[in-house]
Amino acid sequence: MKNQDLLYTSAVDLLTAYRDRKISPVEVTKAILDHIEKTNPALNAFAQFAPERALEDARNAEALWGTGDASKPLLGVPVTIKDTVAMRDMPPRSGSNTTAGAKVARDAPVAQRLVDAGTVVLGKTTTSEYGWSGVSWCPQTGKTHNPWQLGMNAGASSAGAGAAAAAGYGPLHQGGDGAGSIRMPAHFCGIYGLKPTYGRVPISPVALSDLTATVGPMTRSVADAALMLDVMAGDHPADFTTLPKPPYSYYERLGERPVIRRIAYSADLGHARVDPEVAEISLAAAQDLAKDLGCELEMVTPEWGPKGPDIERLLWAAHMTRAEPNLAKWESQMDPGLVACIKDGIGITMSQYMAGKARKYEYVTEIHRWFEDYDLLLTPAVSIPAFPLPDLMPNDWPRHSWDWLQWAEFSYPFNLSGSPAASIPAGLNKAGLPVGLQIVGRRLDELTVLQASARFENIRPFTTRPTAYLSAQKDAQHA
């Protein structure tokens, strides 16, 4: 294979090529590292780049392949880890100047599982500060640019993972999602991102966000996401909220036709403002998927939809007060939007917070009861295409000191409910920027979401690659 082909080879195909001795993990890793070194100064997808570790991992994988020991399911496959995830040799910085000198005693379960599976760890990818926003900027690493157009939002808080996947920095990328931070970068960067059911993949320490944050795969193909989820899923003693691993392989069952009785599409959940091109592209994609599944696409406006914004905004601000202790020393060096959000959260009384949680539980119950009648809900993944950095919202949207959630109304409902949800590329708008279709399933049913995603990928393959970042100047990194 040519080096350019190696950059975009899937994990599934890499494993086959390793097994057939057509290429080696070292050859693949060197090609990807060379590509990263040439292009990442402009893209800025890495918070911690680890070429020496990657080469060591690749040599170890190559040696195991040479002995015929292929027991590790991702042996020699390059991966990135989000910089909010604990690793002993790359402590989490979480996009914040407040974390300088932080150390951790052990790898987080998701990182350990990926390492134990034989992956080649390329480094840690960028995030917004503490993962608080959907904008790919933080005080510590600056702007992470969208590979499709530099200067545009790559989506956060898993921005680096989304940009890296789109740019060919290996096939597998671990993301995290507390209000859409897997699905937003997937939408903005034109890749596939799956937020599993809450608890399907362990998080340690358990996030202080009322059981909304989870971690999952960000890849260029559905099959790679399924392969990655097989490794990450399952209960762990470090996370008391985790769920058992399903008694089957997501990857092995991916090609089965999902059993779909009813499939619905909501253009706005009854309240969201949506860019006309995003609406048009996502609806056409939903219609194609429903047709392929042999179902009528039912246009719906769920009654629970308009109840979400007030609940989410109260809880989001309240939960961000976990960073309040940093204000006394670090406020001037923190993201101003995060600071504003924390200060709004400080003003929320305990009785207001408890009332908000009560409304959340009622809201979540409504969502799950709604899914008794529908197998899948389809929506736009995000209301808008990528917009200029480092703004919290596009120029023609209402200003607010921190409320970026107004353009992400489709994602957080399924963090609150814990439902599995994915963003899959649905096309490009007239400006050449990606648009994603969100596919939401019933709680615990990642398999149907993955199977439906695979069907869509088959009928609407997205093979266009971004090129804008390839010719960018190095000084664009922190512009």
N, C-alpha and C positions, 0 to 999 in steps of 0.2 A: 504494500500500500504506500501511496505518497503521504508525506507528512500532513498535508491539508486534509486528506481523507481520514487520517487517524484522529484528528481533532474532533470530528463529528461522528466517529464510530460509536455505536451504542454499546452499553455494557454487555448486552446479550451477545452481540456480534464479537466483541473483544474476547469474551470467554470461549466462544467457539474457535476463534482464530488462535488463541493460546493453546487450546486443546489439540488443534491440528498442526501446531508448530509453524504457523504461517507468519506470526509476529511474536514479539516477546514483550513482557511488561516493561522492561528497561527501554526498549525502542519506543514504545508508546509514551512512557513518562517523559523521556527526553524531548520528544516532539512537542508535547503539551507544555513542558516547562519553558522551552525555547519560545513558543508562541506567547505564553504569559509574560515572559521577560520583555518581549518586543512590544506588546500591546497594552498590558495592564497599567503602565504609567499614565496612559490617557484615560483608561476606563476606571481604574481604582476600585476593583472588586475585592481586593484582599486587605484585611486588617492585619493579618499575620501570614506571610508567605514562607513556606518551609521546603525549599528545593532540596536541601540535603537530606531531610527526613524522607521526602518523597522518593529520592533515588535509592535510599537504603531500603525502604519498603518494597520498591520495585525489584531490587536485587534479591531480596528474600523471597518474593513471590516467584521470580524466575527460577530460583534454585528449587523451590517446591514443585513447580511445574516440571522441572527437569527430572525429578525423582519419580514423577508419575503420581504424586500426592495432590489430588485436586479436591480434597475434602472441604476446603474453605470455599463457601459459595460465591464470594466476590474476589477471588484470588487474583491480585494484580490489577484490579479496576480502580482508576483514579476517583477520588472523592474529595469534596470540601466539607468543612464543618462550620456552622454559624458561630460567630464570635461571642454569642451569649452562652455557649455550651462549655462546660468545664472540661479541660484537658490539662494534665499535669505539666506537660512540656510546652503548652500554649495556653496559659491561664486566660479566662474570659475577661475581655476589656469592655465589652458591651457598649462600645461606641462612646465611652465617657471618660473624661479626664479624672473623674473621681476614683477610678479603679487602678490607678498607677501603683505598681508593686504588688498587686493582689496575687495570691497563690492559692492553689487548691490541692487537696490531698490525693484525689483520685479522679479518673475520667468519669464523666457522666455516663449513665447506662447506654444511651444511644450512641455516644462516641465509642465506648468500649465494644459494643456489638459490631459496629462497622469495622473497627480495628481487628477484632477477633475473626471477622469474616474474610480477612486477607486484603482489605483495600489498601490503596496507595494514597496516603493523606497528603494533599497538596498544600493545605494551610487552612486558615480561618477566614471566613468571608465577612464583609462589612455589614453593619446594622445601624439603624437609627439609635439614638442614645437610650439605653435600656429597652430598646424595641418599642418606644412609645408611639411612633408616628408612621404614616405611610409614605414618607418622603425620604429619598435616599441621600440624606445629609446628616452628619453628626459632628460635634465639636472635635472629636479625636481624629477622624480620618478624612473629614471634608466631604466632598461630593463624590458619590458613585454614579457614573454616567450610564445612560441607557445606550446599549450597543447600536441600536437602530438610529439614534440621533444624539450626539453628545450635547450636553447641556440640558437634557430632558430627564425627568424622574424615571428611575428604574424600579420604583416601588420599594416599600420597606415594610417591616423591618428586616426582611430577608433579601434586601436589595442586592448585596454582593453575590448571593447564591443565584438569583435570577439572572443577573448580568453575566456571571461566569458560565452558566449553562448555555445561554444564548451565544456567547462568544467562543464556545468550543474549548473551554477550560476543563475538559474531562466530562464524562457522562452523568455522574452522580453528585447531587448536591443536597445537603441536609438543610431544611428550613424550619422555621418556627412560626406559629400562627395564633395570635391572641385576639385579633379582630380582622384578619384577612391577610396576614403578612406572608403567607405562602401563595395565596391566590392572587394578590395584587401584583407582586413582581412577575408571576407567571403571565398575567394579562398584559402588563406593560412591556415585557421582554419577549413575548411570543414563545413560551415554553409550557410544559405541563407541570402543574403543581397540585398535590393532593393533601388536604387537611384530613387526617383520619378522624374517626370517632374519638371524642375525648377519652383519654385513658388507654387507648390502644397501644400507644408508644410511651414508655416511661419518661418522665421529666424529673430531674433531681438537681437542686431541691424543688419541691412542688411549688409552682408559681403562686404568688399571693394575688390571684385575680379571680377568685370564686369559680374555679374549675372551668376556665375558658381557654387556656393556652395549651397547645399541643405541638408536637413536632412531626415532620413528615418529609416525603421525598419531593425534590424538584429536579426534573429531568427533561430531556428532549423527546422522550417516547413514553407511552403508557406502559409498555412491557418493562422498561427499566425501573419505572416507579413501583410496579408490582414486585419486581425482583428485590428492590431495596426495602420495601415494606416487609417482605418476608423475613428479612434480617432484623429489622428494628422492632417489630411488634412483639408483644408479650409482657406479662406481668413481671415486676421486679420489686424486691424488698425495699429499695430506696424510695419507692413511690407507692404510697398506700392507696392511691386512686387508680392504679393500673388494672387493665383487663387481661384475662388469659388470652393466649395466642389462639386464633381459630384452628380447628382441626383439619386444616387444608392449606395448601399453598396458593396465595393470590396469583402468582405467576403461572402455575400449572393449570389453573382454572380460567385463566384470562380469556381464552378463545371460545369458551362456552357462550351460547346465546343467553343473555339475561332474560329472566321471566318478568316481563313488563305488562301489566294490565292497563294502568292509566299513567299518563305522563302529562305534566302541566308546564305551562310557561307563564311567567309573570314579567311584564315589561318594566314595572316600577315598584312592586310590592305595595302599591297603593299610596306611595308618598315620594319616591325618589325622583330627583331630577336627572335626566339621562341625555347625553349627547345624541343627536339624531343619527349620526353614522354608527355609533355604538349600538343603538337600538335596532337599526336596520340589519347590521351584520349579525348580531346575536339572534334575532328572530329568524333570519334565513337559516342559520346554523341549527337552531332548535327544530325548525320544520324538517330539515334534512335528516336529523337524528330520529325524530319521531317516525318519519316515513320508513327509514331503514329498520326500525324496531317493529314496524307493522301496527303502529298505534296512531290514533287521532291525537293531535296536539291540542290540549284544552287550554284556552286562555283564561287565566284566573287572576283575581285580586284578593289574596287571602285576608281574612278579617284581622288576623294577628299582625299583619305587616305594619300599619301605621303606629302600632303601640311600641315599636322597638326604639325609635330615636331617643325619646326621653329617658327610657330605662338605661340605654347604653351610655349616654352622656353623663348621667349621674354616677354610674358605677365606674366608668372609665376614669373620671377625675378622682373619685374616691380612692381607687386602687393605685393611682399614681402617687398618692401621698406616701407610699412606701419609700420614695426617694426624698422625702422632706428633710431627713437629718443631714443631707448633703448641702442644703441651701446656705446654711450659716457660713460655710467655708468656700463653697464652690459655685454659688449662684452665678457669678459673673462669667464663669467658664462653662456653663451649661447651656443647652439649647433653650432659647427664650420661650419657644412654644411649650416645651416641657415644663419650664418654670411657671408659666401662666396656668397650665393645667393643674400642677400641684397646688398652686395657691387657691384656685377655685375649689379643689378637693378639700383643702383644709377648712373651708367654710361650710362643708356639709356636716350636719349634726348626725349623731348616732341614730336618732329616731328617723331622720330622713333616709339614711343608708339602709336601715332595716326595712323601711317601707318600700324602698327601691328593690331590695332583694325579694320581697314578697311579690311585687309586680313582675319581677323577672321569672319567678317560678310559675306564676300563672301563665305568662307569655310562653314559656318553654313547654308547658303542658299543652297549650293550644297548638303549638307547632307539631308536637308529636302526635296529637290526635288528628291533625290535618293529614299527616302522613299515613294514617290508617287507610285513607281513601286513595292515596297516590303513591306510586313506587318511586317516582323521580320528580323533582322540580327543577326546571331550567330557567336561568335568568342571565342578564348580562353579568359578567364577572365584576366589573367596575363601571361606574357611570361615565367615565371619560377616558380618552386615550392619554398617553404620556403628555405632561405639561412641563414648563420650564422650572429648573431648580434655582434656588432652594425654597421656593414658595410653598406654603401649605396647601394652596388651592389655585386653580387657574385664575387669570386676571379678571375674567367676567363672572366670577362667582363671589358671593358675599364674603366680606372680610370677617375674620374672627381671630382672636389671639392664639387659639389652639385647635379649633374644631375642624380638623381635616376629615372627620368621619362623614361629613355631608356628601362627599363624593364616593364613599365606601359603604353605602347603605345596604348593599347586597351581601356583604361578607359577615359582619358581626352577628347577625341573627343566628347563624349556625355555629358560632363560637358559644353564644349563650345557650343554645340547645344541645351542643356537643355533637351535632350531626356531621357525618362525613360529607365533604364538599370538595370539588375539584374545579380548576380553571384549565381549559384546553384551548389552544389557538383556533380561532374561528375565521381569521382573515386579517387583512390590512385595510386601514382607512385610506382616504385619498392622499394623505400626507405620508403614507408608507409606514405608519405605526401600527403595531399589533393590537388586536382586540380579542378578548377571551370570552368563551361561553362558560358559565358556571353550571355544573351538574351536581345537584344535591340529592342525597339518599336518606333512607331511614337510619336511625341510630343503629350502630353495630354492623351496617351493611356496606362496608367499603367495597366488597366484592362486586356488587351490582354497579356501583359508581365506576369502578375500574373497567368492568366488562362493557358498560355503555360507552365509556371513554374510548375503549379500544375499537368499538364499532364505528364511532365517529371518526377516529383517526384513520380508519380504513377507507371510509367514503370521502373524507375531506382531509387528505394528508397535507401537512404544513411543512414544506421542505425549503422555503425561502430562508436564507441566512442573512443576518445583518452584516453590513460592510462599512458603515460609517466610522466605526472605531478603528478600522485597520489603517487608515491613512492619517489618523489624528496625531497632533504634535504632543510630545511628552509633557510639555508645560501645561496641558489641559487638566492634569490630575487634580489640582486643588484650585483651579480657576474659579 
